[in-house]
Amino acid sequence: MRLEVPAQKKLVHEMTVPIRWGDMDAMGHVNNTVYFRYMEQTRITFFDNLGLRAGGANLPPNISPVVMTANTRYPLAMMSS
C-alpha cells in the first residue's frame, strides 16, 4: 500500500521496509505496534544518510537526535463479507 502525500507537505525521505513473517498475526495482518518499528528503522536510516547519528560527520560524538513524541493514526479498513 502506498499513501499519497498531500501537495502542501514535502516528502523528505522514503524507504521500503520488508514485512517479516514475525511482524504478522495469524490472520496475516501486520501488528499495529510493528508500524512504530518500521518508522524507527526508517528514521535511523534517514539520520544515517544525513550524518546525524552520534559520532556522525555532522554531530559531535556525545550528541544524538532524539524523538520526543511519536504518534500515528491508523486508517480504518472495512472488510465486506
Buried (B, 14 or more C-beta within 10 A) or exposed (E): EEEEEEEEEEEEEEEEBEEEEEBEEEEEEEEEEBBEEBBEEBBEEBBEEBEBBEEBEEBEEEEEEEEEEEEEEEEEEEEEE
